[in-house]
Amino acid sequence: MPALTPAPELPSLLVRGAGLLLPLLAVTAACLWRAPRPREVAAMIVASGWALFTLLPLNLIALRAGWWSFHAQGAVWQGLPVDLLLAWVLLWGALPAIMLRILPVPLVTAVLVWLDLILMPLAEPVVVLGPLWLLGEFLGATLCLIPALLLAHWTRRGQLVHARMWTQAVLALGLMVVLPVYVLATAPAGLAWTPTTSWRWWTASPETLTAGAQVLALVCLPGLAAAREFAAVGGGTPLPYDPPARLVTSGPYAYVRNPMQLTVTLLYLVLGLLHPPLLLGVPVALAYGAGFAAWHEGGQLRAAFGSDWDTYRAGVRAWLPRWRPWPGRARGTLYVAADCGPCRGVGAWLAARGPTALTLLPAAEHPEVLYRLTYETAEGVRWSGVAALARSMEHLHLGWAMAGWALSLPVLRHFVQLCGDAFGVGPRPSRKPDTPAILSSSG
């Protein structure tokens, strides 16, 4: 019988155990010390999501560039110890979001960078540093830590709602779609869905991939438009802990109650047709939307908006979209300049299609001097030009609404606006600045 010797992996186990346990204990202790408020929970979620979204590629690049490497066995993916990655996410995501209770962003950044500079060399033999590891540390602080802290800071204070909404949209796409697809594409042969049982989409022709990308973009439109509606009209984000302050019944919500959850379900369905393991996301999304979200978020909405929520819930289905928008949706007003031929044509085209909950008025009746086609809500939220046309199309039917949501995308919207201006539909005053608004007899 051979003599027993100490396990050579004991130092590695100690490093990995302490690496995950210490940040976890710090976050837990901070939450027990003072229970986080809803916005603070949202800040922790967003900061952790950003940390995970950026630390993954940072570490994959670091392994290939030789900035550092990991010598570990078990719970390793693509050369990364999963436990240490989660520890890093806590250290640069949830923990700094809590530290903002007592420290400003620059000081939290300095403390965590200093702490990371100490811990990285102490993590041997699991983490082996290369000669240029400080370059990776600098990039990590610049691209991972500081943006996560800023997102947490803005979320806590309710600032820059549109920037936070777009960030959440990018994180949702990255963590719920790109990451699962990448994990499946790089899984070992014994764990992956093999080419003999499934067509691997990443070996498809460019034409097929282009067509698939277009279908996926179409599926994503309602969810993205719903997130924008939350920010523009409701002043909130899709996160349940950072919700809109007003009940949103416009945009995609005039057609279906759960546009974001429906989008995620359809997204996994389309991806599953390309790669069957991703079909597992369909029942998960359905279970979340029809189960937890319907119970938790529905209860919150009823408590916040009372009978308004019950009326909306009775008129709009949860999963099956309406063809025409709900008549009780938030009303909008489109102001059309009478001396602009193309604008009058747009107004006539809309009026001929019987828009729902849309009022068409001459631009001269607006209290302010308008320079483009202008759409306004009752709360005073305003869109102009191509964006106003896109908003008005939402009042027709689901087909035109989808076209409007696509037209309102930032790059496409600005391109179409530039083209319109080049062809003579540029800004012009609706009346002379010193002329009072002309009210119609019906107004």
Secondary structure as a PSIPRED ss2 file (coil, helix, strand):
# PSIPRED VFORMAT (PSIPRED V4.0)

   1 M C   1.000  0.000  0.000
   2 P C   1.000  0.000  0.000
   3 A C   1.000  0.000  0.000
   4 L C   1.000  0.000  0.000
   5 T C   1.000  0.000  0.000
   6 P C   1.000  0.000  0.000
   7 A C   1.000  0.000  0.000
   8 P C   1.000  0.000  0.000
   9 E C   1.000  0.000  0.000
  10 L H   0.000  1.000  0.000
  11 P H   0.000  1.000  0.000
  12 S H   0.000  1.000  0.000
  13 L H   0.000  1.000  0.000
  14 L H   0.000  1.000  0.000
  15 V H   0.000  1.000  0.000
  16 R H   0.000  1.000  0.000
  17 G H   0.000  1.000  0.000
  18 A H   0.000  1.000  0.000
  19 G H   0.000  1.000  0.000
  20 L H   0.000  1.000  0.000
  21 L H   0.000  1.000  0.000
  22 L H   0.000  1.000  0.000
  23 P H   0.000  1.000  0.000
  24 L H   0.000  1.000  0.000
  25 L H   0.000  1.000  0.000
  26 A H   0.000  1.000  0.000
  27 V H   0.000  1.000  0.000
  28 T H   0.000  1.000  0.000
  29 A H   0.000  1.000  0.000
  30 A H   0.000  1.000  0.000
  31 C H   0.000  1.000  0.000
  32 L H   0.000  1.000  0.000
  33 W H   0.000  1.000  0.000
  34 R C   1.000  0.000  0.000
  35 A C   1.000  0.000  0.000
  36 P C   1.000  0.000  0.000
  37 R C   1.000  0.000  0.000
  38 P H   0.000  1.000  0.000
  39 R H   0.000  1.000  0.000
  40 E H   0.000  1.000  0.000
  41 V H   0.000  1.000  0.000
  42 A H   0.000  1.000  0.000
  43 A H   0.000  1.000  0.000
  44 M H   0.000  1.000  0.000
  45 I H   0.000  1.000  0.000
  46 V H   0.000  1.000  0.000
  47 A H   0.000  1.000  0.000
  48 S H   0.000  1.000  0.000
  49 G H   0.000  1.000  0.000
  50 W H   0.000  1.000  0.000
  51 A H   0.000  1.000  0.000
  52 L H   0.000  1.000  0.000
  53 F H   0.000  1.000  0.000
  54 T H   0.000  1.000  0.000
  55 L H   0.000  1.000  0.000
  56 L H   0.000  1.000  0.000
  57 P H   0.000  1.000  0.000
  58 L H   0.000  1.000  0.000
  59 N H   0.000  1.000  0.000
  60 L H   0.000  1.000  0.000
  61 I H   0.000  1.000  0.000
  62 A H   0.000  1.000  0.000
  63 L H   0.000  1.000  0.000
  64 R H   0.000  1.000  0.000
  65 A H   0.000  1.000  0.000
  66 G C   1.000  0.000  0.000
  67 W C   1.000  0.000  0.000
  68 W E   0.000  0.000  1.000
  69 S E   0.000  0.000  1.000
  70 F E   0.000  0.000  1.000
  71 H C   1.000  0.000  0.000
  72 A C   1.000  0.000  0.000
  73 Q C   1.000  0.000  0.000
  74 G C   1.000  0.000  0.000
  75 A C   1.000  0.000  0.000
  76 V E   0.000  0.000  1.000
  77 W E   0.000  0.000  1.000
  78 Q C   1.000  0.000  0.000
  79 G C   1.000  0.000  0.000
  80 L E   0.000  0.000  1.000
  81 P E   0.000  0.000  1.000
  82 V H   0.000  1.000  0.000
  83 D H   0.000  1.000  0.000
  84 L H   0.000  1.000  0.000
  85 L H   0.000  1.000  0.000
  86 L H   0.000  1.000  0.000
  87 A H   0.000  1.000  0.000
  88 W H   0.000  1.000  0.000
  89 V H   0.000  1.000  0.000
  90 L H   0.000  1.000  0.000
  91 L H   0.000  1.000  0.000
  92 W H   0.000  1.000  0.000
  93 G H   0.000  1.000  0.000
  94 A H   0.000  1.000  0.000
  95 L H   0.000  1.000  0.000
  96 P H   0.000  1.000  0.000
  97 A H   0.000  1.000  0.000
  98 I H   0.000  1.000  0.000
  99 M H   0.000  1.000  0.000
 100 L C   1.000  0.000  0.000
 101 R C   1.000  0.000  0.000
 102 I C   1.000  0.000  0.000
 103 L C   1.000  0.000  0.000
 104 P C   1.000  0.000  0.000
 105 V H   0.000  1.000  0.000
 106 P H   0.000  1.000  0.000
 107 L H   0.000  1.000  0.000
 108 V H   0.000  1.000  0.000
 109 T H   0.000  1.000  0.000
 110 A H   0.000  1.000  0.000
 111 V H   0.000  1.000  0.000
 112 L H   0.000  1.000  0.000
 113 V H   0.000  1.000  0.000
 114 W H   0.000  1.000  0.000
 115 L H   0.000  1.000  0.000
 116 D H   0.000  1.000  0.000
 117 L H   0.000  1.000  0.000
 118 I H   0.000  1.000  0.000
 119 L H   0.000  1.000  0.000
 120 M H   0.000  1.000  0.000
 121 P H   0.000  1.000  0.000
 122 L H   0.000  1.000  0.000
 123 A C   1.000  0.000  0.000
 124 E C   1.000  0.000  0.000
 125 P C   1.000  0.000  0.000
 126 V C   1.000  0.000  0.000
 127 V E   0.000  0.000  1.000
 128 V E   0.000  0.000  1.000
 129 L E   0.000  0.000  1.000
 130 G C   1.000  0.000  0.000
 131 P C   1.000  0.000  0.000
 132 L C   1.000  0.000  0.000
 133 W H   0.000  1.000  0.000
 134 L H   0.000  1.000  0.000
 135 L H   0.000  1.000  0.000
 136 G H   0.000  1.000  0.000
 137 E H   0.000  1.000  0.000
 138 F H   0.000  1.000  0.000
 139 L H   0.000  1.000  0.000
 140 G H   0.000  1.000  0.000
 141 A H   0.000  1.000  0.000
 142 T H   0.000  1.000  0.000
 143 L H   0.000  1.000  0.000
 144 C H   0.000  1.000  0.000
 145 L H   0.000  1.000  0.000
 146 I H   0.000  1.000  0.000
 147 P H   0.000  1.000  0.000
 148 A H   0.000  1.000  0.000
 149 L H   0.000  1.000  0.000
 150 L H   0.000  1.000  0.000
 151 L H   0.000  1.000  0.000
 152 A H   0.000  1.000  0.000
 153 H H   0.000  1.000  0.000
 154 W H   0.000  1.000  0.000
 155 T H   0.000  1.000  0.000
 156 R H   0.000  1.000  0.000
 157 R H   0.000  1.000  0.000
 158 G C   1.000  0.000  0.000
 159 Q C   1.000  0.000  0.000
 160 L C   1.000  0.000  0.000
 161 V H   0.000  1.000  0.000
 162 H H   0.000  1.000  0.000
 163 A H   0.000  1.000  0.000
 164 R H   0.000  1.000  0.000
 165 M H   0.000  1.000  0.000
 166 W H   0.000  1.000  0.000
 167 T H   0.000  1.000  0.000
 168 Q H   0.000  1.000  0.000
 169 A H   0.000  1.000  0.000
 170 V H   0.000  1.000  0.000
 171 L H   0.000  1.000  0.000
 172 A H   0.000  1.000  0.000
 173 L H   0.000  1.000  0.000
 174 G H   0.000  1.000  0.000
 175 L H   0.000  1.000  0.000
 176 M H   0.000  1.000  0.000
 177 V H   0.000  1.000  0.000
 178 V H   0.000  1.000  0.000
 179 L H   0.000  1.000  0.000
 180 P H   0.000  1.000  0.000
 181 V H   0.000  1.000  0.000
 182 Y H   0.000  1.000  0.000
 183 V H   0.000  1.000  0.000
 184 L H   0.000  1.000  0.000
 185 A H   0.000  1.000  0.000
 186 T C   1.000  0.000  0.000
 187 A C   1.000  0.000  0.000
 188 P C   1.000  0.000  0.000
 189 A C   1.000  0.000  0.000
 190 G C   1.000  0.000  0.000
 191 L C   1.000  0.000  0.000
 192 A C   1.000  0.000  0.000
 193 W C   1.000  0.000  0.000
 194 T C   1.000  0.000  0.000
 195 P C   1.000  0.000  0.000
 196 T C   1.000  0.000  0.000
 197 T C   1.000  0.000  0.000
 198 S C   1.000  0.000  0.000
 199 W C   1.000  0.000  0.000
 200 R C   1.000  0.000  0.000
 201 W H   0.000  1.000  0.000
 202 W H   0.000  1.000  0.000
 203 T H   0.000  1.000  0.000
 204 A C   1.000  0.000  0.000
 205 S C   1.000  0.000  0.000
 206 P H   0.000  1.000  0.000
 207 E H   0.000  1.000  0.000
 208 T H   0.000  1.000  0.000
 209 L H   0.000  1.000  0.000
 210 T H   0.000  1.000  0.000
 211 A H   0.000  1.000  0.000
 212 G H   0.000  1.000  0.000
 213 A H   0.000  1.000  0.000
 214 Q H   0.000  1.000  0.000
 215 V H   0.000  1.000  0.000
 216 L H   0.000  1.000  0.000
 217 A H   0.000  1.000  0.000
 218 L H   0.000  1.000  0.000
 219 V H   0.000  1.000  0.000
 220 C H   0.000  1.000  0.000
 221 L H   0.000  1.000  0.000
 222 P H   0.000  1.000  0.000
 223 G H   0.000  1.000  0.000
 224 L H   0.000  1.000  0.000
 225 A H   0.000  1.000  0.000
 226 A H   0.000  1.000  0.000
 227 A H   0.000  1.000  0.000
 228 R H   0.000  1.000  0.000
 229 E H   0.000  1.000  0.000
 230 F H   0.000  1.000  0.000
 231 A H   0.000  1.000  0.000
 232 A H   0.000  1.000  0.000
 233 V H   0.000  1.000  0.000
 234 G H   0.000  1.000  0.000
 235 G C   1.000  0.000  0.000
 236 G C   1.000  0.000  0.000
 237 T C   1.000  0.000  0.000
 238 P C   1.000  0.000  0.000
 239 L C   1.000  0.000  0.000
 240 P C   1.000  0.000  0.000
 241 Y C   1.000  0.000  0.000
 242 D C   1.000  0.000  0.000
 243 P C   1.000  0.000  0.000
 244 P C   1.000  0.000  0.000
 245 A C   1.000  0.000  0.000
 246 R C   1.000  0.000  0.000
 247 L C   1.000  0.000  0.000
 248 V C   1.000  0.000  0.000
 249 T C   1.000  0.000  0.000
 250 S C   1.000  0.000  0.000
 251 G H   0.000  1.000  0.000
 252 P H   0.000  1.000  0.000
 253 Y H   0.000  1.000  0.000
 254 A H   0.000  1.000  0.000
 255 Y C   1.000  0.000  0.000
 256 V C   1.000  0.000  0.000
 257 R C   1.000  0.000  0.000
 258 N C   1.000  0.000  0.000
 259 P H   0.000  1.000  0.000
 260 M H   0.000  1.000  0.000
 261 Q H   0.000  1.000  0.000
 262 L H   0.000  1.000  0.000
 263 T H   0.000  1.000  0.000
 264 V H   0.000  1.000  0.000
 265 T H   0.000  1.000  0.000
 266 L H   0.000  1.000  0.000
 267 L H   0.000  1.000  0.000
 268 Y H   0.000  1.000  0.000
 269 L H   0.000  1.000  0.000
 270 V H   0.000  1.000  0.000
 271 L H   0.000  1.000  0.000
 272 G H   0.000  1.000  0.000
 273 L H   0.000  1.000  0.000
 274 L H   0.000  1.000  0.000
 275 H C   1.000  0.000  0.000
 276 P H   0.000  1.000  0.000
 277 P H   0.000  1.000  0.000
 278 L H   0.000  1.000  0.000
 279 L H   0.000  1.000  0.000
 280 L H   0.000  1.000  0.000
 281 G H   0.000  1.000  0.000
 282 V H   0.000  1.000  0.000
 283 P H   0.000  1.000  0.000
 284 V H   0.000  1.000  0.000
 285 A H   0.000  1.000  0.000
 286 L H   0.000  1.000  0.000
 287 A H   0.000  1.000  0.000
 288 Y H   0.000  1.000  0.000
 289 G H   0.000  1.000  0.000
 290 A H   0.000  1.000  0.000
 291 G H   0.000  1.000  0.000
 292 F H   0.000  1.000  0.000
 293 A H   0.000  1.000  0.000
 294 A H   0.000  1.000  0.000
 295 W H   0.000  1.000  0.000
 296 H H   0.000  1.000  0.000
 297 E H   0.000  1.000  0.000
 298 G H   0.000  1.000  0.000
 299 G H   0.000  1.000  0.000
 300 Q H   0.000  1.000  0.000
 301 L H   0.000  1.000  0.000
 302 R H   0.000  1.000  0.000
 303 A H   0.000  1.000  0.000
 304 A H   0.000  1.000  0.000
 305 F H   0.000  1.000  0.000
 306 G C   1.000  0.000  0.000
 307 S H   0.000  1.000  0.000
 308 D H   0.000  1.000  0.000
 309 W H   0.000  1.000  0.000
 310 D H   0.000  1.000  0.000
 311 T H   0.000  1.000  0.000
 312 Y H   0.000  1.000  0.000
 313 R H   0.000  1.000  0.000
 314 A H   0.000  1.000  0.000
 315 G H   0.000  1.000  0.000
 316 V C   1.000  0.000  0.000
 317 R C   1.000  0.000  0.000
 318 A C   1.000  0.000  0.000
 319 W C   1.000  0.000  0.000
 320 L C   1.000  0.000  0.000
 321 P C   1.000  0.000  0.000
 322 R C   1.000  0.000  0.000
 323 W C   1.000  0.000  0.000
 324 R C   1.000  0.000  0.000
 325 P C   1.000  0.000  0.000
 326 W C   1.000  0.000  0.000
 327 P C   1.000  0.000  0.000
 328 G C   1.000  0.000  0.000
 329 R C   1.000  0.000  0.000
 330 A C   1.000  0.000  0.000
 331 R C   1.000  0.000  0.000
 332 G E   0.000  0.000  1.000
 333 T E   0.000  0.000  1.000
 334 L E   0.000  0.000  1.000
 335 Y E   0.000  0.000  1.000
 336 V E   0.000  0.000  1.000
 337 A C   1.000  0.000  0.000
 338 A C   1.000  0.000  0.000
 339 D C   1.000  0.000  0.000
 340 C C   1.000  0.000  0.000
 341 G H   0.000  1.000  0.000
 342 P H   0.000  1.000  0.000
 343 C H   0.000  1.000  0.000
 344 R H   0.000  1.000  0.000
 345 G H   0.000  1.000  0.000
 346 V H   0.000  1.000  0.000
 347 G H   0.000  1.000  0.000
 348 A H   0.000  1.000  0.000
 349 W H   0.000  1.000  0.000
 350 L H   0.000  1.000  0.000
 351 A H   0.000  1.000  0.000
 352 A H   0.000  1.000  0.000
 353 R C   1.000  0.000  0.000
 354 G C   1.000  0.000  0.000
 355 P C   1.000  0.000  0.000
 356 T C   1.000  0.000  0.000
 357 A C   1.000  0.000  0.000
 358 L E   0.000  0.000  1.000
 359 T E   0.000  0.000  1.000
 360 L E   0.000  0.000  1.000
 361 L E   0.000  0.000  1.000
 362 P E   0.000  0.000  1.000
 363 A H   0.000  1.000  0.000
 364 A H   0.000  1.000  0.000
 365 E H   0.000  1.000  0.000
 366 H C   1.000  0.000  0.000
 367 P C   1.000  0.000  0.000
 368 E C   1.000  0.000  0.000
 369 V C   1.000  0.000  0.000
 370 L C   1.000  0.000  0.000
 371 Y C   1.000  0.000  0.000
 372 R C   1.000  0.000  0.000
 373 L C   1.000  0.000  0.000
 374 T E   0.000  0.000  1.000
 375 Y E   0.000  0.000  1.000
 376 E E   0.000  0.000  1.000
 377 T E   0.000  0.000  1.000
 378 A C   1.000  0.000  0.000
 379 E C   1.000  0.000  0.000
 380 G C   1.000  0.000  0.000
 381 V C   1.000  0.000  0.000
 382 R E   0.000  0.000  1.000
 383 W E   0.000  0.000  1.000
 384 S E   0.000  0.000  1.000
 385 G C   1.000  0.000  0.000
 386 V H   0.000  1.000  0.000
 387 A H   0.000  1.000  0.000
 388 A H   0.000  1.000  0.000
 389 L H   0.000  1.000  0.000
 390 A H   0.000  1.000  0.000
 391 R H   0.000  1.000  0.000
 392 S H   0.000  1.000  0.000
 393 M H   0.000  1.000  0.000
 394 E C   1.000  0.000  0.000
 395 H C   1.000  0.000  0.000
 396 L C   1.000  0.000  0.000
 397 H C   1.000  0.000  0.000
 398 L H   0.000  1.000  0.000
 399 G H   0.000  1.000  0.000
 400 W H   0.000  1.000  0.000
 401 A H   0.000  1.000  0.000
 402 M H   0.000  1.000  0.000
 403 A H   0.000  1.000  0.000
 404 G H   0.000  1.000  0.000
 405 W H   0.000  1.000  0.000
 406 A H   0.000  1.000  0.000
 407 L H   0.000  1.000  0.000
 408 S C   1.000  0.000  0.000
 409 L C   1.000  0.000  0.000
 410 P H   0.000  1.000  0.000
 411 V H   0.000  1.000  0.000
 412 L H   0.000  1.000  0.000
 413 R H   0.000  1.000  0.000
 414 H H   0.000  1.000  0.000
 415 F H   0.000  1.000  0.000
 416 V H   0.000  1.000  0.000
 417 Q H   0.000  1.000  0.000
 418 L H   0.000  1.000  0.000
 419 C H   0.000  1.000  0.000
 420 G H   0.000  1.000  0.000
 421 D H   0.000  1.000  0.000
 422 A H   0.000  1.000  0.000
 423 F C   1.000  0.000  0.000
 424 G C   1.000  0.000  0.000
 425 V C   1.000  0.000  0.000
 426 G C   1.000  0.000  0.000
 427 P C   1.000  0.000  0.000
 428 R C   1.000  0.000  0.000
 429 P C   1.000  0.000  0.000
 430 S C   1.000  0.000  0.000
 431 R C   1.000  0.000  0.000
 432 K C   1.000  0.000  0.000
 433 P C   1.000  0.000  0.000
 434 D C   1.000  0.000  0.000
 435 T C   1.000  0.000  0.000
 436 P C   1.000  0.000  0.000
 437 A C   1.000  0.000  0.000
 438 I C   1.000  0.000  0.000
 439 L C   1.000  0.000  0.000
 440 S C   1.000  0.000  0.000
 441 S C   1.000  0.000  0.000
 442 S C   1.000  0.000  0.000
 443 G C   1.000  0.000  0.000
